[in-house]
Amino acid sequence: MSKGNGIYPEDLKYTKEHEWLAVNGGVGTVGITHYAQSELGDIVYVELPAAGSPVVAGEEFGTVESVKAVSEIFAPVSGEVLEVNTALATSPETINKDPYGDGWLLKLKLADSKELDALMTAAEYRKYIEEEAN
């Protein structure tokens, strides 16, 4: 699998559990990385919390089910869910096709911007993936 820059956008933050976070002001958009969706295979179901739900950094907030397995999704930061990608209920495969675009999972209001410091940059995440693969 290619691990080029295009697969891990530089403007995102990453977790060791393979989630990404895009921050715009005090709002974060969360998804799973290209690596995660490729390891999972064809995604057939997504379970996400309702808008208004609290999420805590490092804790599970939902699941992604593929033809291979069910995997937990962990919050990269703490906050309150503002919006859930409802299109995934009928088209969960969108995560496979466009993990950084239309395949986003949820948007949340950040509780503490200092939590961003614990996340990896694209370069750190690429290195982590390469080490994990070996």
PyRosetta script that sets phi, psi and omega in degrees:
from pyrosetta import init, pose_from_sequence

init()
pose = pose_from_sequence("MSKGNGIYPEDLKYTKEHEWLAVNGGVGTVGITHYAQSELGDIVYVELPAAGSPVVAGEEFGTVESVKAVSEIFAPVSGEVLEVNTALATSPETINKDPYGDGWLLKLKLADSKELDALMTAAEYRKYIEEEAN")
pose.set_psi(1, 135.6)
pose.set_omega(1, 177.7)
pose.set_phi(2, -71.5)
pose.set_psi(2, 139.3)
pose.set_omega(2, 178.9)
pose.set_phi(3, -120.3)
pose.set_psi(3, 40.7)
pose.set_omega(3, -177.5)
pose.set_phi(4, -72.9)
pose.set_psi(4, 171.3)
pose.set_omega(4, -177.7)
pose.set_phi(5, -58.8)
pose.set_psi(5, -33.6)
pose.set_omega(5, -176.8)
pose.set_phi(6, -64.4)
pose.set_psi(6, -24.9)
pose.set_omega(6, -177.6)
pose.set_phi(7, -79.3)
pose.set_psi(7, -26.4)
pose.set_omega(7, -179.2)
pose.set_phi(8, -125.3)
pose.set_psi(8, 88.3)
pose.set_omega(8, -176.8)
pose.set_phi(9, -52.9)
pose.set_psi(9, 136.2)
pose.set_omega(9, -175.3)
pose.set_phi(10, -66.5)
pose.set_psi(10, -24.7)
pose.set_omega(10, -174.8)
pose.set_phi(11, -86.8)
pose.set_psi(11, 5.1)
pose.set_omega(11, -179.8)
pose.set_phi(12, -105.7)
pose.set_psi(12, 161.9)
pose.set_omega(12, 172.2)
pose.set_phi(13, -108.1)
pose.set_psi(13, 153.2)
pose.set_omega(13, -173.2)
pose.set_phi(14, -132.7)
pose.set_psi(14, 154.8)
pose.set_omega(14, 176.8)
pose.set_phi(15, -113.7)
pose.set_psi(15, 163.9)
pose.set_omega(15, 176.1)
pose.set_phi(16, -71.5)
pose.set_psi(16, -14.2)
pose.set_omega(16, 177.2)
pose.set_phi(17, -91.5)
pose.set_psi(17, 4.9)
pose.set_omega(17, 173.1)
pose.set_phi(18, 77.7)
pose.set_psi(18, 33.4)
pose.set_omega(18, 168.8)
pose.set_phi(19, -101.0)
pose.set_psi(19, 155.8)
pose.set_omega(19, 173.6)
pose.set_phi(20, -119.5)
pose.set_psi(20, 157.7)
pose.set_omega(20, 179.5)
pose.set_phi(21, -138.5)
pose.set_psi(21, 126.4)
pose.set_omega(21, 172.8)
pose.set_phi(22, -109.3)
pose.set_psi(22, 128.4)
pose.set_omega(22, -177.9)
pose.set_phi(23, -110.5)
pose.set_psi(23, 130.8)
pose.set_omega(23, 176.5)
pose.set_phi(24, -134.7)
pose.set_psi(24, 103.0)
pose.set_omega(24, -174.0)
pose.set_phi(25, 68.0)
pose.set_psi(25, -129.0)
pose.set_omega(25, 179.5)
pose.set_phi(26, -98.4)
pose.set_psi(26, 14.8)
pose.set_omega(26, -177.7)
pose.set_phi(27, -115.0)
pose.set_psi(27, 134.1)
pose.set_omega(27, 177.5)
pose.set_phi(28, -114.2)
pose.set_psi(28, 136.2)
pose.set_omega(28, 173.8)
pose.set_phi(29, -103.8)
pose.set_psi(29, 132.6)
pose.set_omega(29, -174.6)
pose.set_phi(30, -116.8)
pose.set_psi(30, 141.6)
pose.set_omega(30, 174.1)
pose.set_phi(31, -152.8)
pose.set_psi(31, -177.5)
pose.set_omega(31, 173.5)
pose.set_phi(32, -105.7)
pose.set_psi(32, 152.0)
pose.set_omega(32, -173.1)
pose.set_phi(33, -76.1)
pose.set_psi(33, 165.4)
pose.set_omega(33, 174.8)
pose.set_phi(34, -55.2)
pose.set_psi(34, -43.4)
pose.set_omega(34, 179.4)
pose.set_phi(35, -58.7)
pose.set_psi(35, -46.7)
pose.set_omega(35, -178.4)
pose.set_phi(36, -61.6)
pose.set_psi(36, -47.6)
pose.set_omega(36, -178.1)
pose.set_phi(37, -67.0)
pose.set_psi(37, -33.5)
pose.set_omega(37, 179.4)
pose.set_phi(38, -71.6)
pose.set_psi(38, -34.4)
pose.set_omega(38, 177.2)
pose.set_phi(39, -70.2)
pose.set_psi(39, -36.2)
pose.set_omega(39, -179.0)
pose.set_phi(40, -71.0)
pose.set_psi(40, -36.0)
pose.set_omega(40, -173.4)
pose.set_phi(41, 87.1)
pose.set_psi(41, -157.8)
pose.set_omega(41, -174.5)
pose.set_phi(42, -65.1)
pose.set_psi(42, 117.1)
pose.set_omega(42, -179.3)
pose.set_phi(43, -82.6)
pose.set_psi(43, 129.9)
pose.set_omega(43, -174.8)
pose.set_phi(44, -117.0)
pose.set_psi(44, -13.6)
pose.set_omega(44, -178.0)
pose.set_phi(45, -160.6)
pose.set_psi(45, 143.8)
pose.set_omega(45, 177.2)
pose.set_phi(46, -132.3)
pose.set_psi(46, 133.2)
pose.set_omega(46, 175.6)
pose.set_phi(47, -115.6)
pose.set_psi(47, 121.2)
pose.set_omega(47, -176.1)
pose.set_phi(48, -128.9)
pose.set_psi(48, 156.8)
pose.set_omega(48, 178.6)
pose.set_phi(49, -73.9)
pose.set_psi(49, 163.6)
pose.set_omega(49, 178.3)
pose.set_phi(50, -79.4)
pose.set_psi(50, 154.4)
pose.set_omega(50, 172.9)
pose.set_phi(51, -55.7)
pose.set_psi(51, 141.2)
pose.set_omega(51, -178.5)
pose.set_phi(52, 95.3)
pose.set_psi(52, -14.0)
pose.set_omega(52, -179.8)
pose.set_phi(53, -73.7)
pose.set_psi(53, 143.4)
pose.set_omega(53, 173.2)
pose.set_phi(54, -82.7)
pose.set_psi(54, 147.4)
pose.set_omega(54, 171.3)
pose.set_phi(55, -127.8)
pose.set_psi(55, 149.3)
pose.set_omega(55, -177.3)
pose.set_phi(56, -120.3)
pose.set_psi(56, 133.4)
pose.set_omega(56, -179.1)
pose.set_phi(57, -51.0)
pose.set_psi(57, 129.6)
pose.set_omega(57, 177.3)
pose.set_phi(58, 84.5)
pose.set_psi(58, -5.8)
pose.set_omega(58, -179.7)
pose.set_phi(59, -103.7)
pose.set_psi(59, 152.3)
pose.set_omega(59, -178.9)
pose.set_phi(60, -66.0)
pose.set_psi(60, 137.7)
pose.set_omega(60, 174.8)
pose.set_phi(61, -126.2)
pose.set_psi(61, -6.6)
pose.set_omega(61, -179.4)
pose.set_phi(62, -175.6)
pose.set_psi(62, -175.2)
pose.set_omega(62, 178.5)
pose.set_phi(63, -138.2)
pose.set_psi(63, 155.0)
pose.set_omega(63, 173.7)
pose.set_phi(64, -122.6)
pose.set_psi(64, 126.8)
pose.set_omega(64, 179.9)
pose.set_phi(65, -110.4)
pose.set_psi(65, 130.6)
pose.set_omega(65, 177.3)
pose.set_phi(66, -120.7)
pose.set_psi(66, -179.7)
pose.set_omega(66, 177.0)
pose.set_phi(67, -67.0)
pose.set_psi(67, -18.9)
pose.set_omega(67, -178.6)
pose.set_phi(68, -93.4)
pose.set_psi(68, -40.4)
pose.set_omega(68, -169.9)
pose.set_phi(69, -165.7)
pose.set_psi(69, 169.5)
pose.set_omega(69, 170.1)
pose.set_phi(70, -107.4)
pose.set_psi(70, 128.4)
pose.set_omega(70, -179.1)
pose.set_phi(71, -123.0)
pose.set_psi(71, 140.1)
pose.set_omega(71, 176.1)
pose.set_phi(72, -74.6)
pose.set_psi(72, 151.0)
pose.set_omega(72, 173.9)
pose.set_phi(73, -113.7)
pose.set_psi(73, 130.9)
pose.set_omega(73, -176.6)
pose.set_phi(74, -110.7)
pose.set_psi(74, 144.3)
pose.set_omega(74, -179.9)
pose.set_phi(75, -72.5)
pose.set_psi(75, 126.7)
pose.set_omega(75, 177.2)
pose.set_phi(76, -71.4)
pose.set_psi(76, -29.0)
pose.set_omega(76, 178.9)
pose.set_phi(77, -143.8)
pose.set_psi(77, 166.2)
pose.set_omega(77, 176.9)
pose.set_phi(78, -86.0)
pose.set_psi(78, 152.0)
pose.set_omega(78, 176.9)
pose.set_phi(79, 167.8)
pose.set_psi(79, -167.9)
pose.set_omega(79, 178.9)
pose.set_phi(80, -114.7)
pose.set_psi(80, 132.2)
pose.set_omega(80, 179.8)
pose.set_phi(81, -66.8)
pose.set_psi(81, 122.0)
pose.set_omega(81, 178.2)
pose.set_phi(82, -94.4)
pose.set_psi(82, -36.6)
pose.set_omega(82, -174.4)
pose.set_phi(83, -154.8)
pose.set_psi(83, 144.4)
pose.set_omega(83, 176.7)
pose.set_phi(84, -117.6)
pose.set_psi(84, 143.4)
pose.set_omega(84, 179.0)
pose.set_phi(85, -75.7)
pose.set_psi(85, 90.6)
pose.set_omega(85, -175.8)
pose.set_phi(86, -67.7)
pose.set_psi(86, -20.9)
pose.set_omega(86, 179.0)
pose.set_phi(87, -62.9)
pose.set_psi(87, -23.9)
pose.set_omega(87, -178.6)
pose.set_phi(88, -70.1)
pose.set_psi(88, -19.5)
pose.set_omega(88, 178.9)
pose.set_phi(89, -62.7)
pose.set_psi(89, -36.7)
pose.set_omega(89, -179.7)
pose.set_phi(90, -103.7)
pose.set_psi(90, -17.5)
pose.set_omega(90, -178.9)
pose.set_phi(91, -135.7)
pose.set_psi(91, 62.1)
pose.set_omega(91, -178.0)
pose.set_phi(92, -62.7)
pose.set_psi(92, -21.9)
pose.set_omega(92, 179.5)
pose.set_phi(93, -65.5)
pose.set_psi(93, -12.4)
pose.set_omega(93, 176.0)
pose.set_phi(94, -57.0)
pose.set_psi(94, -31.6)
pose.set_omega(94, 178.3)
pose.set_phi(95, -62.1)
pose.set_psi(95, -39.5)
pose.set_omega(95, 177.5)
pose.set_phi(96, -67.1)
pose.set_psi(96, -40.2)
pose.set_omega(96, -174.8)
pose.set_phi(97, -76.8)
pose.set_psi(97, -35.2)
pose.set_omega(97, -172.1)
pose.set_phi(98, -149.0)
pose.set_psi(98, 67.5)
pose.set_omega(98, -173.4)
pose.set_phi(99, -62.3)
pose.set_psi(99, -24.9)
pose.set_omega(99, -178.3)
pose.set_phi(100, -102.9)
pose.set_psi(100, -0.1)
pose.set_omega(100, -179.3)
pose.set_phi(101, -119.3)
pose.set_psi(101, -106.9)
pose.set_omega(101, -177.1)
pose.set_phi(102, -65.2)
pose.set_psi(102, -13.8)
pose.set_omega(102, -179.5)
pose.set_phi(103, -88.9)
pose.set_psi(103, 13.8)
pose.set_omega(103, 177.4)
pose.set_phi(104, -60.7)
pose.set_psi(104, 156.0)
pose.set_omega(104, -175.5)
pose.set_phi(105, -99.5)
pose.set_psi(105, -54.4)
pose.set_omega(105, -178.8)
pose.set_phi(106, -154.5)
pose.set_psi(106, 163.9)
pose.set_omega(106, 174.9)
pose.set_phi(107, -117.6)
pose.set_psi(107, 138.9)
pose.set_omega(107, -179.6)
pose.set_phi(108, -137.0)
pose.set_psi(108, 153.3)
pose.set_omega(108, 174.6)
pose.set_phi(109, -84.7)
pose.set_psi(109, 120.3)
pose.set_omega(109, -176.8)
pose.set_phi(110, -66.6)
pose.set_psi(110, 133.7)
pose.set_omega(110, 178.4)
pose.set_phi(111, -84.3)
pose.set_psi(111, -35.4)
pose.set_omega(111, -175.2)
pose.set_phi(112, -152.0)
pose.set_psi(112, 108.1)
pose.set_omega(112, -177.2)
pose.set_phi(113, -64.2)
pose.set_psi(113, -17.3)
pose.set_omega(113, 177.8)
pose.set_phi(114, -65.0)
pose.set_psi(114, -24.2)
pose.set_omega(114, 178.4)
pose.set_phi(115, -63.6)
pose.set_psi(115, -22.3)
pose.set_omega(115, 179.1)
pose.set_phi(116, -61.2)
pose.set_psi(116, -29.0)
pose.set_omega(116, -178.5)
pose.set_phi(117, -63.6)
pose.set_psi(117, -22.0)
pose.set_omega(117, -178.3)
pose.set_phi(118, -83.5)
pose.set_psi(118, -9.2)
pose.set_omega(118, -177.5)
pose.set_phi(119, -88.9)
pose.set_psi(119, 159.7)
pose.set_omega(119, -178.6)
pose.set_phi(120, -91.0)
pose.set_psi(120, 151.8)
pose.set_omega(120, 170.6)
pose.set_phi(121, -79.1)
pose.set_psi(121, 171.8)
pose.set_omega(121, 177.8)
pose.set_phi(122, -59.3)
pose.set_psi(122, -42.4)
pose.set_omega(122, -179.7)
pose.set_phi(123, -64.6)
pose.set_psi(123, -41.9)
pose.set_omega(123, 178.8)
pose.set_phi(124, -65.8)
pose.set_psi(124, -38.7)
pose.set_omega(124, -179.8)
pose.set_phi(125, -67.0)
pose.set_psi(125, -43.4)
pose.set_omega(125, 177.7)
pose.set_phi(126, -57.1)
pose.set_psi(126, -45.3)
pose.set_omega(126, 179.4)
pose.set_phi(127, -62.8)
pose.set_psi(127, -41.8)
pose.set_omega(127, 178.8)
pose.set_phi(128, -60.6)
pose.set_psi(128, -44.8)
pose.set_omega(128, 179.5)
pose.set_phi(129, -61.5)
pose.set_psi(129, -45.2)
pose.set_omega(129, -178.9)
pose.set_phi(130, -63.0)
pose.set_psi(130, -40.3)
pose.set_omega(130, 179.1)
pose.set_phi(131, -68.9)
pose.set_psi(131, -38.7)
pose.set_omega(131, -179.2)
pose.set_phi(132, -67.1)
pose.set_psi(132, -32.8)
pose.set_omega(132, -178.2)
pose.set_phi(133, -73.3)
pose.set_psi(133, -20.9)
pose.set_omega(133, -177.3)
pose.set_phi(134, -91.4)
pose.dump_pdb("model.pdb")
